[in-house]
Amino acid sequence: MYRKQVRRRRAVLALLIVGSFVLLTVTYGSGSNGLQRGVSTIFSPVQSVADGALKPARDLVNWFDQTFDARGRNSRLQSELRKAREEAVGSNAALAENAQLRKLLGLDRGGAIPSGYEPVTGRVIARSPTVWFADVTIDAGSGDGVRVNDPVVNGDGLVGTVSSVTGNSAQVTLLADHASAVSAKVVPVAVQGVIRPNVGDPNDLILDFIDSTKHVHKGQAVVTAGWRGQGIESRFPPNLPIGEVTRASIVEQEASQQVHVRPFADLRDLDLVQVLTGGSRG
């Protein structure tokens, strides 16, 4: 009896082993069969439920990943944009300064500055806090050879004259200042007079005390005359560009002996200038 039970158990064990091998062979063999489909059918609902339950968590993780990635890209783009903007601003500033220097060089080479004068380039570092077109301060002073009454120009023409000096800076009184007066002449007609400001308007100068018998016309150029007279404290070299006649009424010329002149230099927006040091002084 006992032996029969042992043999029966051995047979069952052998069948189980054989069945296991068959099942493994069928499951992992090449191709799909019904058993695989059956197993998939049994476990598919469980997998679907698990996928549905885990989907919000997966979506949340993906959202965090995408958000941090987007923020990283945005930070990099902003950094690149700032760098590009800084480079563009620097390039534009360099181009603007280069253009001013070329104009100054052109004024020097054009023969407007007589021999004997040594140009000293300076940059405007301060303006009048109240009347900002009356005077400016530049970063060139007595240490650079600048002296009181030296003429000051930019690339367009006459700007003013040096009124005070320190070791490394100078104050420049502009043509638009109420105390400014410059001997001038109209070319090519050689009508002479004195350039004074039209107080309150830096874009409008008055050529005063002209010969009323000689008519001046709109569009004619006005340059320094180079002579000195009473009330005109500074001696300017001749033929420095000052401006252009903008209004020349015959009635005004005959009645008031004056015409209106627009300065070539923009006195409201000065940056680089040159002080004409040396030369003759009276």
Backbone as numpy.savetxt, mean C-alpha at the origin, in Angstrom:
# Nx Ny Nz CAx CAy CAz Cx Cy Cz
-22.62 -103.16 27.57 -23.45 -101.96 27.57 -22.57 -100.71 27.57
-21.62 -100.75 28.44 -20.73 -99.60 28.55 -19.96 -99.39 27.27
-19.48 -100.46 26.67 -18.71 -100.36 25.42 -19.55 -99.79 24.29
-20.83 -100.15 24.25 -21.72 -99.63 23.19 -21.85 -98.10 23.33
-21.96 -97.64 24.54 -22.09 -96.19 24.76 -20.82 -95.46 24.33
-19.68 -96.06 24.64 -18.42 -95.45 24.25 -18.31 -95.37 22.74
-18.69 -96.53 22.04 -18.61 -96.54 20.59 -19.57 -95.49 20.00
-20.76 -95.38 20.61 -21.76 -94.41 20.11 -21.21 -92.98 20.25
-20.60 -92.69 21.40 -20.05 -91.36 21.61 -18.92 -91.04 20.64
-18.09 -92.08 20.39 -17.01 -91.88 19.43 -17.55 -91.60 18.03
-18.63 -92.32 17.67 -19.22 -92.12 16.35 -19.79 -90.72 16.22
-20.47 -90.27 17.28 -21.06 -88.91 17.26 -19.95 -87.87 17.15
-18.86 -88.11 17.92 -17.74 -87.17 17.87 -17.12 -87.13 16.49
-16.99 -88.29 15.88 -16.41 -88.34 14.54 -17.30 -87.62 13.55
-18.63 -87.84 13.68 -19.57 -87.15 12.78 -19.49 -85.63 12.96
-19.35 -85.22 14.19 -19.25 -83.77 14.45 -17.99 -83.18 13.83
-16.88 -83.94 13.97 -15.62 -83.46 13.38 -15.72 -83.36 11.88
-16.26 -84.44 11.27 -16.42 -84.45 9.81 -17.35 -83.33 9.37
-18.46 -83.18 10.12 -19.41 -82.11 9.76 -18.79 -80.73 9.87
-17.92 -80.55 10.85 -17.27 -79.26 11.02 -16.35 -78.95 9.85
-15.60 -79.99 9.44 -14.73 -79.78 8.27 -15.54 -79.45 7.03
-16.64 -80.16 6.86 -17.49 -79.91 5.68 -18.04 -78.49 5.72
-18.50 -78.10 6.92 -19.07 -76.75 7.05 -18.02 -75.67 6.77
-16.81 -75.87 7.30 -15.74 -74.90 7.05 -15.39 -74.83 5.57
-15.33 -76.02 4.96 -14.99 -76.07 3.53 -16.05 -75.35 2.71
-17.30 -75.59 3.04 -18.39 -74.96 2.29 -18.40 -73.45 2.50
-18.14 -73.04 3.78 -18.24 -71.61 4.10 -17.13 -70.81 3.47
-15.90 -71.33 3.56 -14.75 -70.57 3.08 -14.26 -71.00 1.71
-14.95 -71.86 1.07 -14.57 -72.25 -0.28 -14.89 -71.14 -1.25
-14.40 -71.31 -2.49 -14.65 -70.31 -3.52 -16.12 -70.32 -3.89
-16.63 -69.10 -4.20 -18.02 -68.97 -4.63 -18.94 -68.89 -3.44
-20.20 -68.53 -3.70 -21.23 -68.43 -2.68 -22.16 -69.60 -2.82
-22.75 -70.02 -1.71 -23.73 -71.09 -1.77 -24.88 -70.75 -0.86
-25.78 -71.66 -0.77 -27.01 -71.43 0.00 -26.74 -71.26 1.46
-25.74 -72.03 1.99 -25.47 -71.94 3.42 -24.98 -70.54 3.77
-24.05 -70.00 2.92 -23.57 -68.64 3.16 -24.73 -67.67 3.15
-25.60 -67.85 2.16 -26.75 -66.95 2.08 -27.62 -67.11 3.30
-27.70 -68.30 3.76 -28.53 -68.54 4.94 -27.95 -67.84 6.16
-26.64 -68.03 6.35 -26.00 -67.38 7.49 -26.13 -65.86 7.39
-25.94 -65.33 6.15 -26.08 -63.89 5.95 -27.50 -63.44 6.25
-28.46 -64.28 5.85 -29.87 -63.93 6.10 -30.17 -63.88 7.58
-29.54 -64.82 8.32 -29.79 -64.88 9.77 -29.22 -63.66 10.47
-27.95 -63.31 10.08 -27.28 -62.24 10.80 -27.50 -60.85 10.20
-28.09 -60.76 9.01 -28.31 -59.47 8.35 -29.16 -58.52 9.18
-30.30 -58.95 9.73 -31.09 -58.02 10.55 -30.31 -57.48 11.74
-29.48 -58.36 12.36 -28.70 -57.92 13.49 -27.71 -56.84 13.08
-27.07 -57.06 11.90 -26.10 -56.10 11.40 -26.77 -54.78 11.06
-27.97 -54.83 10.45 -28.69 -53.61 10.10 -29.04 -52.80 11.34
-29.50 -53.53 12.38 -29.84 -52.84 13.63 -28.60 -52.18 14.23
-27.47 -52.91 14.20 -26.23 -52.35 14.74 -25.77 -51.13 13.95
-25.88 -51.25 12.59 -25.50 -50.10 11.76 -26.36 -48.89 12.07
-27.67 -49.11 12.20 -28.57 -47.99 12.50 -28.27 -47.37 13.85
-27.93 -48.20 14.83 -27.66 -47.68 16.16 -26.34 -46.90 16.20
-25.35 -47.35 15.41 -24.04 -46.71 15.43 -23.92 -45.54 14.47
-24.89 -45.37 13.56 -24.79 -44.32 12.54 -24.65 -42.92 13.14
-25.46 -42.51 14.14 -25.28 -41.16 14.71 -23.88 -40.94 15.27
-23.35 -41.97 15.92 -22.00 -41.83 16.47 -20.97 -41.65 15.36
-21.14 -42.49 14.29 -20.22 -42.36 13.17 -20.35 -40.98 12.52
-21.59 -40.51 12.35 -21.81 -39.18 11.75 -21.19 -38.08 12.60
-21.29 -38.20 13.93 -20.72 -37.19 14.82 -19.20 -37.16 14.70
-18.60 -38.36 14.67 -17.15 -38.44 14.52 -16.72 -37.83 13.19
-17.45 -38.17 12.11 -17.14 -37.61 10.79 -17.28 -36.09 10.78
-18.32 -35.57 11.47 -18.54 -34.12 11.51 -17.38 -33.42 12.19
-16.91 -33.99 13.32 -15.76 -33.40 14.00 -14.53 -33.42 13.11
-14.32 -34.57 12.43 -13.15 -34.67 11.54 -13.22 -33.62 10.44
-14.38 -33.50 9.80 -14.54 -32.55 8.71 -14.43 -31.11 9.20
-14.99 -30.83 10.38 -14.94 -29.47 10.93 -13.51 -29.05 11.23
-12.76 -29.92 11.92 -11.37 -29.58 12.25 -10.52 -29.47 10.99
-10.80 -30.33 10.02 -10.06 -30.27 8.77 -10.35 -28.97 8.04
-11.65 -28.57 8.01 -12.03 -27.32 7.35 -11.41 -26.12 8.06
-11.41 -26.15 9.40 -10.81 -25.05 10.14 -9.31 -24.96 9.88
-8.66 -26.10 9.77 -7.24 -26.10 9.46 -6.97 -25.49 8.09
-7.79 -25.90 7.10 -7.63 -25.35 5.76 -7.90 -23.85 5.75
-8.95 -23.43 6.48 -9.30 -22.02 6.54 -8.18 -21.20 7.17
-7.58 -21.74 8.23 -6.47 -21.04 8.88 -5.28 -20.89 7.94
-4.99 -21.97 7.20 -3.88 -21.91 6.25 -4.17 -20.90 5.15
-5.41 -20.89 4.65 -5.77 -19.95 3.59 -5.69 -18.51 4.07
-6.15 -18.26 5.31 -6.07 -16.90 5.84 -4.63 -16.47 6.01
-3.78 -17.38 6.46 -2.36 -17.06 6.60 -1.74 -16.74 5.24
-2.07 -17.54 4.23 -1.55 -17.29 2.89 -2.08 -15.97 2.33
-3.36 -15.66 2.62 -3.94 -14.41 2.15 -3.26 -13.21 2.80
-3.01 -13.29 4.12 -2.32 -12.19 4.81 -0.93 -11.97 4.23
-0.24 -13.08 3.99 1.10 -12.96 3.43 1.08 -12.33 2.05
0.11 -12.78 1.21 0.00 -12.22 -0.14 -0.36 -10.74 -0.09
-1.26 -10.37 0.86 -1.65 -8.97 0.98 -0.46 -8.11 1.42
0.31 -8.60 2.39 1.48 -7.86 2.85 2.49 -7.68 1.72
2.68 -8.73 0.94 3.62 -8.63 -0.18 3.13 -7.64 -1.21
1.80 -7.65 -1.47 1.23 -6.73 -2.46 1.36 -5.28 -1.99
1.06 -5.05 -0.71 1.18 -3.69 -0.16 2.63 -3.22 -0.21
3.55 -4.12 0.18 4.97 -3.76 0.13 5.43 -3.45 -1.28
4.95 -4.25 -2.24 5.32 -4.02 -3.64 4.77 -2.69 -4.14
3.51 -2.39 -3.80 2.91 -1.13 -4.24 3.63 0.07 -3.63
3.98 -0.05 -2.33 4.70 1.04 -1.68 6.06 1.25 -2.33
6.74 0.14 -2.63 8.05 0.24 -3.28 7.93 0.86 -4.67
6.88 0.48 -5.41 6.67 1.05 -6.74 6.39 2.55 -6.67
5.56 2.95 -5.68 5.24 4.37 -5.52 6.48 5.18 -5.17
7.30 4.64 -4.26 8.53 5.34 -3.88 9.50 5.40 -5.04
9.57 4.32 -5.79 10.46 4.29 -6.95 10.04 5.34 -7.98
8.72 5.49 -8.16 8.22 6.49 -9.11 8.59 7.90 -8.66
8.49 8.18 -7.35 8.87 9.50 -6.83 10.36 9.76 -7.03
11.17 8.74 -6.77 12.62 8.91 -6.93 12.98 9.14 -8.40
12.28 8.45 -9.30 12.54 8.66 -10.74 12.19 10.09 -11.14
11.11 10.62 -10.60 10.72 12.00 -10.92 11.74 13.00 -10.38
12.23 12.73 -9.16 13.28 13.60 -8.61 14.53 13.55 -9.46
14.89 12.35 -9.91 16.06 12.20 -10.76 15.85 12.92 -12.08
14.62 12.83 -12.59 14.31 13.53 -13.84 14.41 15.04 -13.69
14.01 15.56 -12.52 14.12 17.00 -12.28 15.59 17.40 -12.23
16.41 16.55 -11.60 17.84 16.84 -11.52 18.47 16.84 -12.91
18.15 15.81 -13.69 18.77 15.66 -15.00 18.19 16.61 -16.04
16.99 17.12 -15.78 16.33 17.99 -16.75 16.89 19.40 -16.78
17.83 19.70 -15.92 18.45 21.02 -15.93 17.70 22.04 -15.11
16.65 21.63 -14.39 15.89 22.58 -13.57 16.69 23.03 -12.36
17.59 22.19 -11.87 18.40 22.54 -10.70 19.78 23.01 -11.18
20.10 24.27 -10.94 21.38 24.81 -11.43 22.57 24.14 -10.78
23.72 24.28 -11.41 24.95 23.73 -10.85 25.29 24.48 -9.56
25.97 23.80 -8.66 26.34 24.40 -7.39 25.42 23.99 -6.26
24.28 23.39 -6.59 23.35 22.91 -5.56 23.49 21.39 -5.41
23.47 20.94 -4.18 23.57 19.51 -3.89 22.24 19.03 -3.29
21.47 18.23 -4.04 20.17 17.77 -3.53 20.34 16.76 -2.38
19.60 16.95 -1.31 19.56 16.03 -0.18 18.13 15.51 -0.05
17.97 14.21 -0.20 16.63 13.63 -0.18 16.16 13.40 1.26
14.92 13.74 1.52 14.33 13.54 2.84 12.89 13.05 2.71
12.41 12.46 3.78 11.03 11.97 3.81 10.23 12.78 4.83
8.99 13.09 4.47 8.11 13.81 5.39 7.77 12.89 6.57
8.04 13.38 7.79 7.79 12.56 8.97 6.76 13.20 9.90
6.37 14.46 9.64 5.36 15.12 10.47 4.72 16.25 9.68
3.47 16.56 10.05 2.73 17.65 9.42 2.15 18.55 10.48
1.79 19.75 10.08 1.16 20.68 11.00 -0.13 20.08 11.54
-0.32 20.05 12.87 -1.54 19.45 13.41 -2.79 20.26 13.16
-2.64 21.54 12.82 -3.82 22.38 12.60 -3.99 22.72 11.13
-2.99 23.33 10.54 -3.05 23.66 9.12 -2.05 22.77 8.40
-2.52 21.57 7.99 -1.59 20.54 7.54 -0.94 20.83 6.20
-1.40 21.86 5.47 -0.74 22.19 4.21 0.16 23.43 4.37
0.43 23.86 5.61 1.27 25.03 5.84 2.74 24.66 5.99
3.03 23.58 6.71 4.42 23.17 6.87 4.50 21.67 7.16
5.67 21.11 6.91 5.94 19.70 7.18 7.33 19.59 7.79
7.60 18.45 8.42 8.92 18.17 8.96 9.51 16.99 8.20
10.77 17.08 7.84 11.44 16.01 7.10 12.58 15.43 7.93
13.04 14.25 7.55 14.07 13.55 8.32 15.48 13.83 7.81
15.74 15.05 7.36 17.08 15.49 6.97 17.34 16.82 7.65
18.52 16.99 8.24 18.81 18.21 8.98 20.21 18.74 8.75
20.68 19.49 9.72 21.99 20.12 9.57 23.11 19.10 9.42
22.91 17.91 9.99 23.91 16.86 9.83 24.03 16.40 8.39
23.03 16.68 7.58 23.05 16.32 6.16 23.41 17.52 5.28
23.73 18.66 5.92 24.07 19.85 5.15 22.91 20.79 4.90
21.75 20.53 5.50 20.56 21.36 5.30 20.68 22.63 6.15
20.32 23.78 5.55 20.36 25.05 6.25 19.06 25.81 6.05
18.81 26.77 6.93 17.62 27.61 6.80 17.67 28.36 5.46
16.50 28.50 4.84 16.29 29.17 3.54 16.67 28.30 2.34
17.07 27.04 2.57 17.30 26.16 1.42 15.97 25.87 0.72
15.94 25.92 -0.63 14.73 25.57 -1.36 14.44 24.07 -1.23
13.16 23.71 -1.28 12.75 22.31 -1.19 11.85 21.99 -2.38
12.12 20.88 -3.06 11.34 20.47 -4.22 10.92 19.02 -4.05
9.95 18.59 -4.86 9.72 17.15 -5.06 9.81 16.89 -6.55
9.40 15.73 -7.00 9.57 15.40 -8.41 8.74 16.24 -9.36
7.77 17.00 -8.82 6.90 17.83 -9.68 7.33 19.28 -9.73
8.00 19.75 -8.68 8.40 21.16 -8.68 8.64 21.67 -7.29
8.61 23.01 -7.17 8.91 23.67 -5.90 7.84 23.35 -4.86
8.31 23.07 -3.64 7.43 22.74 -2.51 7.42 23.87 -1.49
8.59 24.41 -1.18 8.68 25.47 -0.17 10.12 25.74 0.17
10.35 26.12 1.41 11.70 26.47 1.84 11.91 26.03 3.28
13.15 25.74 3.63 13.48 25.33 4.99 13.38 26.54 5.91
12.61 26.41 7.01 12.41 27.52 7.93 13.12 27.31 9.27
13.41 26.06 9.65 14.19 25.79 10.86 14.84 24.42 10.72
15.94 24.24 11.46 16.74 23.02 11.29 17.21 22.51 12.64
17.22 21.18 12.80 17.91 20.53 13.91 18.96 19.60 13.30
19.62 18.84 14.15 20.69 17.98 13.65 20.22 16.94 12.65
19.02 16.38 12.87 18.56 15.30 11.98 17.16 15.54 11.40
16.66 16.77 11.47 15.35 17.07 10.88 15.29 18.54 10.50
14.28 18.87 9.71 14.09 20.26 9.30 12.61 20.52 9.08
12.20 21.76 9.39 10.82 22.17 9.12 10.80 22.90 7.80
9.84 22.54 6.96 9.70 23.13 5.63 8.41 23.93 5.59
8.53 25.23 5.32 7.35 26.08 5.12 6.91 25.94 3.66
5.68 25.52 3.46 5.18 25.24 2.12 4.72 26.51 1.40
4.57 26.39 0.09 4.10 27.52 -0.71 2.73 28.00 -0.26
1.93 27.08 0.32 0.57 27.44 0.72 0.50 28.13 2.07
1.64 28.25 2.76 1.64 28.94 4.05 1.41 30.44 3.83
0.71 31.08 4.76 0.33 32.49 4.59 1.55 33.42 4.51
2.71 32.97 5.05 3.89 33.82 5.06 4.79 33.59 3.84
4.41 32.66 2.99 5.27 32.31 1.86 5.19 33.38 0.76
6.35 33.64 0.14 6.42 34.56 -1.00 7.62 34.18 -1.84
7.40 33.99 -3.14 8.47 33.52 -4.03 8.44 34.36 -5.30
9.57 34.92 -5.67 9.65 35.64 -6.95 9.51 34.65 -8.09
8.68 34.99 -9.07 8.35 34.04 -10.13 8.14 34.75 -11.45
8.12 33.96 -12.50 7.85 34.51 -13.84 7.07 33.50 -14.65
6.31 34.03 -15.61 5.53 33.20 -16.52 6.37 32.96 -17.76
6.43 31.73 -18.22 7.17 31.43 -19.45 6.16 30.94 -20.51
6.40 31.33 -21.75 7.61 32.01 -22.26 7.50 33.54 -22.31
6.42 34.14 -21.79 6.23 35.58 -21.97 7.08 36.41 -21.02
7.69 35.78 -20.00 8.60 36.45 -19.05 7.90 37.52 -18.22
6.59 37.37 -17.99 5.88 38.26 -17.08 6.25 37.86 -15.66
6.71 38.82 -14.86 7.23 38.50 -13.53 6.30 39.03 -12.44
6.41 38.38 -11.28 5.59 38.78 -10.14 6.02 38.00 -8.91
5.12 37.91 -7.95 5.41 37.21 -6.70 4.32 36.18 -6.45
4.72 34.93 -6.22 3.77 33.86 -5.90 3.45 33.93 -4.40
2.14 34.09 -4.12 1.64 34.08 -2.75 0.52 33.05 -2.65
0.24 32.57 -1.44 -0.84 31.59 -1.30 -2.21 32.24 -1.36
-3.17 31.49 -1.84 -4.58 31.85 -1.69 -5.02 31.15 -0.42
-4.99 31.84 0.71 -5.11 31.23 2.03 -6.35 30.34 2.12
-6.12 29.08 2.58 -7.20 28.12 2.75 -7.34 27.15 1.60
-6.62 27.40 0.50 -6.71 26.50 -0.66 -5.31 26.18 -1.16
-4.74 25.01 -0.78 -3.37 24.68 -1.18 -3.22 24.41 -2.67
-4.32 24.26 -3.37 -4.26 24.02 -4.81 -4.35 25.30 -5.63
-4.40 26.43 -4.95 -4.56 27.70 -5.67 -3.55 28.71 -5.12
-2.62 29.14 -5.97 -1.67 30.18 -5.63 -2.00 31.43 -6.45
-1.51 32.57 -5.99 -1.73 33.83 -6.69 -0.39 34.37 -7.17
-0.30 34.63 -8.48 0.86 35.34 -9.00 0.48 36.82 -9.01
1.06 37.53 -8.09 0.66 38.92 -7.82 1.69 39.91 -8.37
1.27 41.17 -8.50 2.12 42.29 -8.92 2.69 42.10 -10.32
1.90 41.54 -11.20 2.38 41.36 -12.58 2.16 42.65 -13.38
2.84 42.76 -14.52 2.70 43.90 -15.41 1.36 43.77 -16.14
0.45 44.66 -15.85 -0.91 44.56 -16.42 -0.94 44.81 -17.91
0.14 45.33 -18.48 0.16 45.58 -19.93 0.53 44.33 -20.72
1.03 43.30 -20.01 1.40 42.04 -20.66 0.43 40.97 -20.20
-0.35 40.44 -21.10 -1.40 39.49 -20.74 -0.85 38.06 -20.61
-1.29 37.42 -19.54 -0.94 36.02 -19.26 -2.12 35.15 -19.63
-1.85 33.93 -20.12 -2.93 33.06 -20.59 -2.95 31.75 -19.80
-4.14 31.18 -19.71 -4.33 29.90 -19.03 -3.46 28.82 -19.69
-2.85 27.97 -18.85 -2.03 26.87 -19.35 -0.56 27.19 -19.41
-0.17 28.47 -19.25 1.25 28.82 -19.28 1.91 28.42 -17.95
3.20 28.07 -18.05 3.93 27.60 -16.88 4.51 28.77 -16.10
4.66 28.54 -14.79 5.25 29.54 -13.90 6.46 28.90 -13.23
7.60 29.61 -13.25 8.84 29.11 -12.65 9.42 30.18 -11.74
10.41 29.78 -10.93 11.07 30.77 -10.08 11.86 31.75 -10.94
11.86 33.01 -10.49 12.56 34.05 -11.24 14.02 34.18 -10.81
14.29 33.88 -9.53 15.67 33.91 -9.06 16.11 35.23 -8.49
15.24 36.23 -8.45 15.64 37.50 -7.86 15.05 37.64 -6.46
15.61 38.56 -5.68 15.22 38.76 -4.29 14.64 40.16 -4.14
13.59 40.29 -3.36 12.97 41.59 -3.16 12.52 41.76 -1.73
12.00 42.93 -1.42 11.56 43.22 -0.06 10.40 42.30 0.33
10.52 41.67 1.51 9.47 40.76 1.98 9.64 39.34 1.46
10.59 39.11 0.58 10.86 37.77 0.06 12.18 37.32 0.69
12.07 36.47 1.69 13.23 36.18 2.53 14.21 35.19 1.90
13.73 34.33 1.03 14.59 33.26 0.52 15.02 33.54 -0.92
16.22 33.19 -1.21 16.69 33.26 -2.59 16.55 31.88 -3.22
15.74 31.79 -4.27 15.55 30.54 -4.98 16.35 30.58 -6.28
16.91 29.47 -6.69 17.56 29.46 -8.00 16.51 29.64 -9.09
16.87 30.19 -10.22 15.89 30.44 -11.28 15.42 29.15 -11.96
14.22 29.23 -12.50 13.65 28.21 -13.38 13.23 26.90 -12.69
13.04 26.95 -11.37 12.42 25.79 -10.71 10.92 25.80 -11.04
10.36 24.67 -11.49 8.92 24.65 -11.81 8.07 24.94 -10.58
7.09 25.81 -10.72 6.18 26.13 -9.62 4.77 25.62 -9.92
4.22 26.00 -11.06 2.86 25.58 -11.36 2.40 26.03 -12.74
1.11 26.00 -12.94 0.50 26.32 -14.23 -0.64 27.31 -14.01
-0.74 28.28 -14.88 -1.80 29.27 -14.80 -3.15 28.60 -15.06
-4.08 28.77 -14.13 -5.40 28.14 -14.26 -6.51 29.14 -14.53
-6.32 30.39 -14.12 -7.32 31.42 -14.38 -6.61 32.73 -14.65
-6.88 33.32 -15.80 -6.16 34.53 -16.20 -7.13 35.50 -16.88
-8.07 35.99 -16.10 -9.04 36.95 -16.62 -8.34 38.26 -16.95
-8.63 38.80 -18.14 -8.04 40.08 -18.54 -8.45 41.17 -17.56
-9.70 41.13 -17.14 -10.20 42.13 -16.19 -9.42 42.05 -14.88
-9.22 40.82 -14.38 -8.50 40.64 -13.12 -7.04 41.05 -13.27
-6.45 40.77 -14.41 -5.05 41.15 -14.63 -4.90 42.67 -14.62
-5.82 43.36 -15.29 -5.71 44.81 -15.39 -6.11 45.50 -14.09
-7.09 44.91 -13.39 -7.58 45.56 -12.17 -6.74 45.20 -10.95
-6.37 43.92 -10.84 -5.68 43.45 -9.63 -4.23 43.05 -9.86
-3.82 43.03 -11.11 -2.47 42.65 -11.47 -2.11 41.25 -10.91
-3.03 40.32 -11.11 -2.77 38.97 -10.61 -3.49 37.92 -11.46
-2.95 36.68 -11.41 -3.57 35.52 -12.04 -3.48 34.36 -11.05
-4.27 33.31 -11.31 -4.30 32.15 -10.41 -3.42 31.03 -10.98
-2.72 30.35 -10.08 -1.76 29.31 -10.48 -2.01 28.05 -9.64
-2.04 26.92 -10.31 -2.12 25.63 -9.59 -0.70 25.08 -9.46
-0.24 24.79 -8.23 1.13 24.26 -8.07 1.26 22.88 -8.70
2.41 22.63 -9.30 2.67 21.30 -9.85 2.74 20.26 -8.74
3.35 20.61 -7.62 3.48 19.68 -6.49 2.17 19.64 -5.71
1.75 18.44 -5.35 0.56 18.28 -4.51 0.97 18.53 -3.06
0.70 19.72 -2.57 1.16 20.11 -1.24 0.42 19.38 -0.12
-0.68 18.73 -0.45 -1.46 18.01 0.57 -0.97 16.59 0.76
-0.14 16.09 -0.14 0.21 14.67 -0.11 1.70 14.48 -0.38
2.54 15.18 0.36 3.98 15.09 0.15 4.56 13.88 0.87
5.57 13.28 0.27 6.24 12.13 0.87 7.75 12.31 0.77
8.32 12.05 -0.39 9.75 12.26 -0.60 10.00 13.64 -1.20
10.99 14.36 -0.65 11.34 15.67 -1.17 12.86 15.76 -1.25
13.34 16.83 -1.88 14.77 17.11 -1.93 15.03 18.54 -1.49
16.01 18.69 -0.60 16.46 20.02 -0.19 17.66 20.38 -1.05
17.62 21.56 -1.65 18.73 22.00 -2.51 19.73 22.74 -1.64
20.73 22.01 -1.20 21.73 22.59 -0.31 22.85 23.24 -1.11
23.61 24.12 -0.45 24.72 24.81 -1.13 24.17 25.93 -1.99
24.83 26.20 -3.08 24.39 27.27 -3.97 24.63 28.64 -3.38
24.26 29.66 -4.13 24.46 31.06 -3.70 23.31 31.50 -2.82
23.58 32.33 -1.85 22.56 32.86 -0.95 22.76 34.37 -0.82
21.64 35.07 -0.77 21.76 36.52 -0.64 21.33 36.97 0.73
